[in-house]
């Protein structure tokens, strides 16, 4: 039988060469090097994700990445980077990554509270701790994803945060990932948050561009939270160049009697793929995954998630709202797995989208895989236009159509935003939503003149 060897694209060939050239200098001891080699071997065998793979059907990375940009090798702390940081109005323990490299001089390390330790991922990768590779790997449900495999192989830096048992954070931790944008680069970073038993806190991720050059960004964050913990995670991806391609992965393993909530806002970005791989490690745990995607022009937002109920008495809620205009494309692929022994599981998954014109599109693919018989699970997906009755009601009271539409859209997005418990973070997200809607409103008013 003949052996068929698939042809590699130019980008895949460049990635192979980049890994060969850089693997000796990438941080990590023998165990981490083995983790990298195994991950890259998987990528080399399968290549970039493409539309023939069911989980990447609507976001063909092989087509999107015609060329692999040079790997970012250092943090370019430019005036634009400093200006972007100054404009970010969010207090707390600020940890800054520039082009994927931890920048302690831009971070507020003097504000680290008692019971919290912070180091760069590069430092953690060379530590002798025996559980490091297990932590980095995250839930097993994401191990066959080639986007994540590339991150594992090429991750250069990030932050490694440990929160001691019983610590309740008074201030949020803010991880700011900025692309300097001086030149087109490929950025690979990963951060880790280990939260001990009974911890409480909010972790915020902000991903923005400070410059004008498009980037190829592959980021990941790993959460491992202990029993009885309450952790909220918020990610904001905005102010990216139109040609930027960004893959962001969330890997979470959550203990018993715990609560983990994650929210993501995508707006003013190019092509963004959000991946959620979440595993229940203990009973009587609640997990919520929510988000708002605001896309216009030729932007593309893909939300793909796998929630793995391995144990009984787990509750999961997924709610994602998408507003698409122009020729934008929205994608939601959600899978909830209920294992054989995960009785008394309560799962609810919903994706709602509003298309603002005929050129916009939305793809929904919710799935349930249930192997237990005593569960309550459901899913739903809707795609619609703005409700004409709601518009009529507002316009009959004197509001111009653009303002009436903005109010309807804000209320539509607000259903997901309201689950953010940190008021300052919620206000920041609402502000970003309002800014996006005002820009659209202004554009609508100009087009009608």
C-alpha positions as CSV (number, residue, x, y, z in Angstrom):
1,X,0.0,0.0,0.0
2,X,1.4,3.4,-1.0
3,X,2.1,5.9,1.8
4,X,0.5,9.3,1.2
5,X,2.4,12.2,2.6
6,X,0.3,15.4,2.7
7,X,2.0,18.5,1.2
8,X,2.9,21.2,3.7
9,X,1.8,24.8,3.0
10,X,4.3,27.6,3.0
11,X,3.2,28.6,6.5
12,X,3.6,25.0,7.8
13,X,7.0,24.7,6.3
14,X,8.0,28.0,7.9
15,X,6.7,26.9,11.3
16,X,8.7,23.7,11.1
17,X,11.8,25.7,10.4
18,X,11.1,28.2,13.1
19,X,10.7,25.5,15.7
20,X,13.9,23.8,14.6
21,X,15.8,27.2,14.9
22,X,14.3,28.3,18.2
23,X,13.7,25.1,20.3
24,X,17.2,25.2,21.8
25,X,16.5,28.7,23.3
26,X,12.9,28.2,24.4
27,X,12.8,28.0,28.2
28,X,12.2,24.7,30.0
29,X,13.9,21.7,31.6
30,X,13.9,18.2,30.2
31,X,10.2,17.5,31.0
32,X,9.1,20.7,29.4
33,X,11.2,20.1,26.3
34,X,9.6,16.6,26.0
35,X,6.2,18.3,26.3
36,X,7.1,20.7,23.5
37,X,8.5,18.0,21.2
38,X,5.4,15.8,21.6
39,X,3.1,18.8,20.9
40,X,5.1,19.8,17.8
41,X,5.3,16.2,16.5
42,X,1.5,16.2,16.6
43,X,1.4,19.4,14.7
44,X,3.9,18.3,12.2
45,X,1.8,15.2,11.4
46,X,-1.5,17.0,11.1
47,X,-0.5,20.5,10.0
48,X,-2.5,23.7,10.6
49,X,-6.2,23.2,11.4
50,X,-8.4,23.4,8.4
51,X,-12.1,23.1,7.3
52,X,-12.0,19.4,6.9
53,X,-11.6,19.1,10.7
54,X,-15.1,19.4,12.2
55,X,-14.0,21.6,15.1
56,X,-12.3,24.0,12.7
57,X,-14.8,23.8,9.9
58,X,-15.7,27.5,10.0
59,X,-12.3,28.9,10.8
60,X,-9.7,27.6,8.3
61,X,-6.4,28.5,9.9
62,X,-4.5,26.9,7.0
63,X,-6.1,29.4,4.6
64,X,-5.9,32.3,7.0
65,X,-2.2,31.9,7.6
66,X,-0.6,32.0,4.2
67,X,2.7,32.8,5.8
68,X,4.1,32.3,9.3
69,X,5.4,35.6,10.6
70,X,8.8,35.7,12.4
71,X,8.6,34.7,16.1
72,X,8.7,37.6,18.5
73,X,11.9,37.3,20.4
74,X,11.7,40.2,22.9
75,X,9.5,42.9,24.4
76,X,9.4,46.1,22.3
77,X,8.5,48.7,25.0
78,X,7.6,51.6,22.7
79,X,6.0,54.9,23.4
80,X,2.8,53.5,21.9
81,X,2.9,50.6,24.4
82,X,3.3,53.0,27.3
83,X,0.5,55.2,26.0
84,X,-1.9,52.2,25.7
85,X,-1.1,51.1,29.3
86,X,-1.8,54.7,30.5
87,X,-5.1,54.7,28.8
88,X,-6.2,51.4,30.4
89,X,-8.4,52.5,33.4
90,X,-8.5,49.3,35.5
91,X,-6.9,49.2,38.9
92,X,-5.4,46.1,40.5
93,X,-2.3,44.0,40.3
94,X,-1.2,44.7,36.7
95,X,1.0,42.1,35.0
96,X,2.1,43.2,31.5
97,X,3.1,41.1,28.5
98,X,4.6,42.9,25.5
99,X,4.8,40.8,22.4
100,X,4.2,37.8,24.7
101,X,7.2,38.6,27.0
102,X,6.7,39.5,30.7
103,X,7.7,43.1,31.3
104,X,8.2,43.5,35.1
105,X,9.2,47.2,34.6
106,X,5.7,47.9,33.3
107,X,3.9,45.7,36.0
108,X,2.9,46.8,39.5
109,X,4.8,44.1,41.3
110,X,4.9,46.2,44.5
111,X,1.1,45.6,44.8
112,X,1.3,41.8,45.1
113,X,-0.9,40.9,48.1
114,X,0.1,38.4,50.8
115,X,-0.6,34.9,49.8
116,X,0.0,35.5,46.1
117,X,3.2,34.7,44.2
118,X,4.0,35.9,40.7
119,X,6.8,34.9,38.3
120,X,7.3,34.9,34.6
121,X,6.3,31.7,32.8
122,X,9.9,31.5,31.5
123,X,11.1,31.3,35.1
124,X,8.5,28.7,36.0
125,X,9.4,26.5,33.0
126,X,12.9,25.9,34.4
127,X,11.7,25.2,37.9
128,X,12.1,21.6,39.3
129,X,8.4,21.2,40.4
130,X,7.2,17.8,39.4
131,X,3.6,18.8,38.5
132,X,4.6,21.5,36.0
133,X,3.9,19.5,32.8
134,X,0.6,18.3,34.1
135,X,-0.5,21.8,34.9
136,X,0.6,23.1,31.5
137,X,-1.2,20.4,29.7
138,X,-4.6,21.2,31.3
139,X,-7.7,19.2,30.6
140,X,-7.3,16.2,28.4
141,X,-10.3,17.2,26.2
142,X,-8.0,19.8,24.5
143,X,-5.0,17.7,23.8
144,X,-5.8,16.9,20.2
145,X,-6.2,20.5,19.2
146,X,-3.5,21.7,16.8
147,X,-3.9,25.4,17.6
148,X,-3.2,24.6,21.3
149,X,-0.4,22.2,20.3
150,X,1.4,25.0,18.5
151,X,1.1,27.2,21.6
152,X,2.5,24.3,23.7
153,X,5.5,23.9,21.4
154,X,6.3,27.6,20.9
155,X,5.2,29.3,24.2
156,X,8.0,31.6,25.2
157,X,6.7,33.5,28.2
158,X,3.6,34.6,30.2
159,X,2.9,34.8,33.9
160,X,2.6,32.1,36.5
161,X,0.4,33.0,39.4
162,X,-0.2,31.0,42.6
163,X,-2.9,32.0,45.1
164,X,-2.6,30.3,48.5
165,X,-5.3,28.4,50.2
166,X,-8.1,30.6,51.7
167,X,-6.9,33.9,50.2
168,X,-9.7,36.3,49.1
169,X,-8.3,38.9,46.8
170,X,-9.3,42.4,47.6
171,X,-8.1,43.6,44.2
172,X,-8.4,42.0,40.8
173,X,-5.4,40.7,38.9
174,X,-5.1,42.2,35.4
175,X,-3.0,40.5,32.8
176,X,-2.4,42.9,29.9
177,X,-1.1,41.4,26.7
178,X,0.0,44.1,24.3
179,X,1.3,43.7,20.7
180,X,3.8,46.5,20.1
181,X,2.9,46.4,16.4
182,X,6.2,47.8,15.2
183,X,6.5,44.9,12.7
184,X,4.4,41.8,11.8
185,X,5.3,39.1,14.3
186,X,4.0,35.8,15.6
187,X,3.4,35.8,19.4
188,X,3.0,32.7,21.5
189,X,2.4,33.1,25.2
190,X,0.7,31.1,28.0
191,X,-0.2,32.1,31.5
192,X,-1.1,29.9,34.5
193,X,-3.3,30.6,37.5
194,X,-3.3,28.1,40.4
195,X,-5.9,28.9,43.0
196,X,-5.9,27.0,46.2
197,X,-8.8,25.7,48.3
198,X,-11.3,28.3,49.3
199,X,-9.7,31.2,47.3
200,X,-11.8,34.0,45.8
201,X,-10.8,36.5,43.2
202,X,-11.1,38.0,39.7
203,X,-8.6,37.6,36.9
204,X,-8.9,39.9,33.9
205,X,-7.1,39.5,30.6
206,X,-6.8,42.4,28.1
207,X,-5.5,41.7,24.6
208,X,-4.8,44.8,22.5
209,X,-2.5,46.2,19.8
210,X,-0.5,49.3,20.5
211,X,0.9,49.6,16.9
212,X,-0.4,49.4,13.3
213,X,1.2,46.1,12.2
214,X,-1.0,43.0,12.0
215,X,0.0,40.1,14.3
216,X,-0.4,36.4,14.5
217,X,-1.2,35.7,18.2
218,X,-1.6,32.4,19.9
219,X,-2.3,32.8,23.6
220,X,-3.5,30.5,26.3
221,X,-4.4,30.6,30.0
222,X,-4.6,27.6,32.3
223,X,-6.7,27.7,35.5
224,X,-6.5,25.0,38.1
225,X,-8.8,25.9,41.0
226,X,-9.2,24.1,44.3
227,X,-12.2,22.9,46.2
228,X,-14.6,25.6,47.5
229,X,-12.9,28.3,45.4
230,X,-14.8,31.1,43.6
231,X,-12.9,32.5,40.6
232,X,-14.2,34.8,37.9
233,X,-12.2,35.3,34.7
234,X,-12.9,38.1,32.2
235,X,-11.1,38.4,28.8
236,X,-11.3,41.6,26.6
237,X,-10.0,41.4,23.1
238,X,-10.2,44.7,21.3
239,X,-8.3,47.4,19.3
240,X,-6.6,44.8,17.0
241,X,-5.7,45.4,13.4
242,X,-8.1,44.0,10.8
243,X,-5.5,41.5,9.4
244,X,-4.6,40.2,12.9
245,X,-5.3,36.5,13.4
246,X,-5.7,35.5,17.1
247,X,-6.3,32.2,18.8
248,X,-7.0,32.3,22.5
249,X,-7.4,29.1,24.5
250,X,-8.8,28.7,28.0
251,X,-8.0,25.5,29.9
252,X,-9.7,25.1,33.3
253,X,-9.8,22.3,35.8
254,X,-12.2,23.1,38.7
255,X,-12.4,21.4,42.1
256,X,-15.4,20.3,44.2
257,X,-18.0,22.7,45.7
258,X,-16.4,25.5,43.6
259,X,-17.6,28.2,41.2
260,X,-15.8,29.2,38.1
261,X,-17.1,31.9,35.7
262,X,-15.5,33.1,32.5
263,X,-16.7,36.0,30.2
264,X,-15.1,37.2,27.0
265,X,-15.8,40.4,25.0
266,X,-14.6,40.5,21.4
267,X,-14.9,43.8,19.5
268,X,-12.8,45.8,17.1
269,X,-10.7,42.8,16.3
270,X,-9.8,41.0,13.0
271,X,-10.1,37.2,13.2
272,X,-10.4,35.7,16.7
273,X,-10.9,32.1,17.7
274,X,-11.8,31.5,21.3
275,X,-11.3,28.0,22.6
276,X,-12.6,26.7,26.0
277,X,-11.6,23.4,27.4
278,X,-13.2,22.9,30.8
279,X,-13.1,19.9,33.1
280,X,-15.0,19.2,36.4
281,X,-12.6,17.7,39.0
282,X,-15.1,17.6,41.8
283,X,-18.8,17.3,42.6
284,X,-21.3,20.1,43.3
285,X,-19.5,22.6,41.2
286,X,-20.9,25.4,39.0
287,X,-19.2,26.6,35.8
288,X,-20.4,29.5,33.6
289,X,-19.0,30.4,30.2
290,X,-20.4,33.6,28.6
291,X,-19.4,36.2,26.1
292,X,-20.4,39.0,23.7
293,X,-19.0,39.2,20.2
294,X,-19.4,42.5,18.3
295,X,-18.2,42.1,14.7
296,X,-18.5,44.2,11.6
297,X,-16.9,44.7,8.2
298,X,-15.0,41.5,7.4
299,X,-14.3,40.5,11.0
300,X,-14.6,36.9,12.1
301,X,-15.3,35.6,15.7
302,X,-15.3,31.9,16.5
303,X,-16.3,30.6,19.9
304,X,-15.6,26.8,20.4
305,X,-16.0,25.1,23.7
306,X,-15.9,21.7,25.3
307,X,-17.3,21.3,28.8
308,X,-16.5,17.9,30.3
309,X,-18.7,16.7,33.2
310,X,-16.7,13.8,34.6
311,X,-18.3,13.7,38.1
312,X,-21.9,13.9,39.5
313,X,-23.8,17.0,40.6
314,X,-22.2,19.5,38.2
315,X,-23.9,22.6,36.9
316,X,-22.9,24.3,33.7
317,X,-24.2,27.4,31.9
318,X,-23.1,28.7,28.5
319,X,-24.5,31.9,27.0
320,X,-22.9,33.7,24.0
321,X,-24.3,36.8,22.3
322,X,-23.2,37.8,18.8
323,X,-24.0,41.0,16.9
324,X,-22.8,40.9,13.3
325,X,-22.9,43.6,10.6
326,X,-21.1,44.2,7.3
327,X,-19.7,41.0,5.9
328,X,-18.7,39.7,9.3
329,X,-18.9,36.0,10.3
330,X,-19.8,34.6,13.7
331,X,-19.3,31.0,14.8
332,X,-20.5,29.1,17.9
333,X,-19.5,25.5,18.4
334,X,-20.4,24.2,21.9
335,X,-20.1,20.6,23.2
336,X,-21.2,19.5,26.6
337,X,-20.0,16.0,27.5
338,X,-21.7,14.1,30.4
339,X,-19.8,11.0,31.3
340,X,-21.3,7.7,32.5
341,X,-21.0,8.4,36.2
342,X,-21.8,12.1,36.1
343,X,-25.4,11.7,37.3
344,X,-27.4,14.7,38.4
345,X,-25.7,17.0,35.9
346,X,-27.6,20.2,35.1
347,X,-26.4,21.8,31.8
348,X,-27.8,24.7,29.8
349,X,-26.2,26.1,26.6
350,X,-27.4,29.0,24.5
351,X,-26.2,31.0,21.5
352,X,-28.1,34.0,20.3
353,X,-27.1,36.1,17.3
354,X,-28.5,39.3,15.6
355,X,-27.6,39.9,12.0
356,X,-27.7,43.6,11.1
357,X,-27.7,43.2,7.3
358,X,-27.8,40.5,4.6
359,X,-24.0,40.3,4.2
360,X,-23.4,39.1,7.8
361,X,-23.5,35.4,8.7
362,X,-23.7,33.2,11.7
363,X,-23.0,29.5,12.2
364,X,-24.3,27.6,15.3
365,X,-23.4,24.0,16.2
366,X,-24.4,23.2,19.8
367,X,-23.9,19.5,20.8
368,X,-24.7,17.3,23.8
369,X,-23.0,14.0,24.4
370,X,-24.8,12.3,27.3
371,X,-23.8,8.9,28.7
372,X,-25.7,9.2,32.0
373,X,-29.4,8.8,32.5
374,X,-30.3,11.1,35.4
375,X,-29.5,14.5,34.0
376,X,-31.1,17.8,33.0
377,X,-29.4,19.2,29.9
378,X,-30.6,21.4,27.0
379,X,-29.3,23.7,24.3
380,X,-30.6,26.3,22.0
381,X,-29.5,28.6,19.2
382,X,-31.2,31.5,17.5
383,X,-30.2,33.8,14.6
384,X,-32.5,36.7,13.9
385,X,-32.7,40.4,12.9
386,X,-33.5,43.3,15.2
387,X,-37.1,43.0,16.4
388,X,-39.2,45.4,14.4
389,X,-41.8,45.8,17.2
390,X,-39.1,47.0,19.6
391,X,-37.8,49.5,17.1
392,X,-41.3,50.8,16.4
393,X,-41.9,51.2,20.1
394,X,-38.7,53.3,20.6
395,X,-39.0,55.3,17.4
396,X,-42.7,56.1,18.1
397,X,-41.4,57.9,21.2
398,X,-39.1,60.2,19.2
399,X,-35.8,58.3,19.0
400,X,-34.1,58.2,15.6
401,X,-33.6,54.8,14.1
402,X,-29.8,54.5,14.8
403,X,-30.4,55.4,18.5
404,X,-33.3,53.0,18.8
405,X,-31.2,50.2,17.3
406,X,-28.3,51.0,19.7
407,X,-30.7,50.6,22.7
408,X,-32.0,47.3,21.5
409,X,-28.5,46.0,20.8
410,X,-27.2,47.1,24.2
411,X,-30.0,45.3,26.0
412,X,-29.4,42.2,23.9
413,X,-25.7,42.1,24.8
414,X,-26.4,43.1,28.4
415,X,-28.0,39.8,29.3
416,X,-24.5,38.2,29.2
417,X,-22.6,41.1,30.6
418,X,-24.7,41.3,33.8
419,X,-23.1,38.1,35.1
420,X,-19.8,39.9,35.7
421,X,-19.7,40.5,39.5
422,X,-16.8,43.0,39.6
423,X,-18.5,46.3,39.1
424,X,-15.4,48.1,37.7
425,X,-14.8,45.4,35.2
426,X,-18.5,45.3,34.3
427,X,-18.4,49.0,33.7
428,X,-15.3,48.7,31.5
429,X,-17.0,46.0,29.4
430,X,-20.2,48.1,29.1
431,X,-18.1,51.1,28.1
432,X,-16.5,49.0,25.3
433,X,-19.9,47.8,24.1
434,X,-21.3,51.4,24.2
435,X,-18.3,52.7,22.2
436,X,-18.8,50.0,19.6
437,X,-22.5,50.8,19.3
438,X,-21.9,54.6,19.1
439,X,-19.4,54.1,16.3
440,X,-21.9,52.0,14.4
441,X,-24.6,54.6,15.2
442,X,-22.5,57.4,13.8
443,X,-21.7,55.4,10.7
444,X,-25.4,54.7,10.2
445,X,-26.3,58.4,10.5
446,X,-23.7,59.3,7.9
447,X,-24.9,56.7,5.5
448,X,-28.5,58.0,5.7
449,X,-27.4,61.6,5.0
